[in-house]
Amino acid sequence: MSQNIDIKALSNLAKISLDGAESLAVQEKLLDIKKIIDEVANLELDSIEPLYNPLDREQILRPDEVTEKDQSSELQKNAPETIDGYYVVPQVVD
Amino acid sequence: MKNNWEIVIGLEIHVQLNTVSKIFSGSSTGFGAKPNSQASIIDLGYPGVLPVLNQSVIEKAIKFGLATNAKISRKTIFSRKNYFYPDLPKGYQISQLELPIVQEGYVEININEDIKKIRITRAHLEEDAGKSIHEGSLGKSKIDLNRAGTPLLEIVSEPDMRSAAEASSYMKYVHLLVTYLGICDGNLQEGSLRCDANVSVKPRESKKLGTRTEIKNLNSFRFIEKAIEIEAQRQIEILESGGTIIQETRLFDEEKQETRPMRSKEEANDYRYFPDPDLLPVVISEDLIESIQQSMPELPNQKKMRFINEYQLDKNDAARIAHDFDLATFFESSINHSKHASPKQLANWLLGKLSNMVNEKNINFSKLELDPFDVSSIVDLYILGNLSQKQAGELLEYKHGSEASIEDLIAEHKMSQISDTHELSNLVDKILIENKVQFDEYKSGNDKVIGYLIGKVLQASKGQANPKVVKEIIERK
């Protein structure tokens, strides 16, 4: 098992910025977690059906009906910035 | 040399399912509402909310699966696809990775005279994201989350297409199919069908596929064809000059007629999929599949074959009618009303005069202010010889949107066709004298001139003379 964790890539994906000391501490914790995951990954499980949810039940479906009302003016009070009904965020361009 | 290269294309088509509410919430999916007025706490990803799956979304996906000869999963699960973007407030999209609802299907499309099978790898359900509007001057982006949570069926094909034309034929067929099935409104302008194309090129004799690029957001049939041609040409030029293709996502710029890289990401996307713990596995019963199977409409290609066998239409006419749902419905209903015209004759009128009317008015057959009964009555009058072809055409125009009866319109426009031999004889005599040279030519054995002479009589009668009777009179002279 590889002991390498690309902490920079992970913090990037999680949009978390870590300084040098934090980065080391997180790396250590993640390596501990990875050890447990590796143990599971090494088990012989081919004959076992994957468990997708711990609850032994089926998904309940709802009828296709509109039940929600427009609460946007109330909800937008939680947003740092809005304009003409839009939420406003720092510019994102592909 | 372009001919040494073969283009290989696979498409991912996102179809917006036409439910009234969203896939996981009771918010409306209506198009064009006030920004964020249809985004509830579930669509906004508030903490503690739970998604509840819309029954209709499952049924529509099964319908598509049955129509494409696919396997319907008896157990299907939803997963989280994690990525970070402001139009996705939860930070993940609920999608399907393992156990998608539809697997391993195919459709058959017409390529020139041949039929080609395009395999469908899978079709899975997911939620749509919101829309971002970038306002450069503000240095900010505006977000409308009304679309967030709209149900999508993503249809993934195998790389089975070999030209831009094939790709657009396939997309047209999927568009036709989802509108026939009534699972999507098919409105391309509103983004109800959106397409990404995976394009690569390889030497024609090679079995190995080349490195592919993905062109995003091709939302019209014209765009998809143009973008694929341009991208394939770009790849060929790179390979011919000794370069290599980088696997990346590109955007088509219509103005500049080029594709360009979408994001400059060094690391590949890592979506960290995992089963969504908020949603339990969906179990699809045999009963549900059976009841949907019972309610399946006739599919476009089945309809085409029936038109050929039942009504003796030729292949092209049958395809043209069957591939327009509204026209096909209009056609069959006019056959039921008609007393004298054959299906073939009605097809000619529908594909000719009436298609022109529909195109000129920029509508479709369901919006035509003429009912199939009027059309078959008017065509019947033409077949019986009571109206000339020109008159029947004009009468269709007069009847469009008019409350007046066909009889009243005929009287109002003095349209009845002259079939009375005695009355026509005098007119024919007059024309034959005026066109003595041609008449002599006809008498000396040149049969072709008769068409010219009939035309002159029709012209003199302002289109009211029955050409069949005129022909008989001239032949007797």
Interface residues (C-beta under 8 A of the other chain):
Chain A: A9 N12 L13 K15 P50 Y52 N53 L55 R57 E58 Q59 I60 L61 R62 P63 D64 E65 V66 T67 E68 D70 Q71 S72 L75 Q76 E81 I83 D84 G85 Y86 Y87 V88 V89 P90 Q91 V92 V93 D94
Chain B: T19 V20 S21 S25 G26 S27 S28 K34 P35 N36 S37 Q38 A39 S40 I41 I42 L44 V52 L53 N54 Q55 S56 V57 I58 I77 N82 F84 Y85 P86 E98 S132 I133 H134 E135 G136 L138 G139 K140 S141 K142 I143 D144 L145 L251 M262 R263 E267 D270 R272 P275 P277 L279 L280 P281 V282 V283
